[in-house]
């Protein structure tokens, strides 16, 4: 239903009814902001970047070809805006030794990440901030926004198999990052 509604709104905007764009802003503003704030971590920056993403989407609305739904297309623009911002800011993410990552079993990661205590959730949020922007985006889109791997692939500009692999490995990264954070707290 939203896809048809979006298409009608887009046609109205392209037909000169620029006020119709406000409906798209209202429909997707909070979700796009949620993605961007998870990527950049600073609310004021996320607000500005969200606005930039909507301006870019408006500017390129005639280029929208519906190869994905409008929300997915908009997420891709927001992701690219946030990623460019992070590159300018030169955020540093800590690499994890691949051998260490390979030593984590799926069972270890799943059992550790399934704990829902307040302390565990706080550690998970801290660990998410230490992931690369691409990994944070994939996790956010899949687990928070309930996007499919196909939609995530479109947003990230990659393949479905790459997204599947990324999500699998990021669970292990989060496990290791949480263990590292726990170790840091013990000191």
TAPEDA-V912320 format. One record per residue. RES is the residue in three letters. D_CENTER is the distance of its C-alpha to the mean C-alpha in whole Angstrom. Layout:
# TAPEDA-V912320
res->[RES/RES]
d_center->[D_CENTER/D_CENTER]
This chain:
# TAPEDA-V912320
res->[UNK/UNK/UNK/UNK/UNK/UNK/UNK/UNK/UNK/UNK/UNK/UNK/UNK/UNK/UNK/UNK/UNK/UNK/UNK/UNK/UNK/UNK/UNK/UNK/UNK/UNK/UNK/UNK/UNK/UNK/UNK/UNK/UNK/UNK/UNK/UNK/UNK/UNK/UNK/UNK/UNK/UNK/UNK/UNK/UNK/UNK/UNK/UNK/UNK/UNK/UNK/UNK/UNK/UNK/UNK/UNK/UNK/UNK/UNK/UNK/UNK/UNK/UNK/UNK/UNK/UNK/UNK/UNK/UNK/UNK/UNK/UNK/UNK/UNK/UNK/UNK/UNK/UNK/UNK/UNK/UNK/UNK/UNK/UNK/UNK/UNK/UNK/UNK/UNK/UNK/UNK/UNK/UNK/UNK/UNK/UNK/UNK/UNK/UNK/UNK/UNK/UNK/UNK/UNK/UNK/UNK/UNK/UNK/UNK/UNK/UNK/UNK/UNK/UNK/UNK/UNK/UNK/UNK/UNK/UNK/UNK/UNK/UNK/UNK/UNK/UNK/UNK/UNK/UNK/UNK/UNK/UNK/UNK/UNK/UNK/UNK/UNK/UNK/UNK/UNK/UNK/UNK/UNK/UNK/UNK/UNK/UNK/UNK/UNK/UNK/UNK/UNK/UNK/UNK/UNK/UNK/UNK/UNK/UNK/UNK/UNK/UNK/UNK/UNK/UNK/UNK/UNK/UNK/UNK/UNK/UNK/UNK/UNK/UNK/UNK/UNK/UNK/UNK/UNK/UNK/UNK/UNK/UNK/UNK/UNK/UNK/UNK]
d_center->[24/21/21/24/24/21/24/27/25/24/27/29/27/28/31/32/30/28/28/26/23/23/22/19/18/19/18/14/14/13/10/9/10/8/5/7/9/7/7/10/12/15/15/17/15/12/15/17/14/13/16/16/14/16/19/18/17/21/22/21/21/25/23/20/22/20/19/16/16/16/13/11/13/12/8/9/11/9/7/10/12/10/10/14/14/13/16/18/18/18/16/17/16/19/19/21/24/23/26/25/22/24/27/24/25/23/25/25/21/21/24/22/19/20/22/21/24/23/23/21/18/19/19/16/14/16/15/11/12/14/11/11/8/7/8/6/3/5/7/5/5/8/10/9/8/11/10/12/12/14/11/9/11/12/9/9/13/14/16/15/17/15/12/15/16/13/12/16/16/13/15/18/16/15/19/21/19/20/23/23/22/25/28/27/28/31/32]
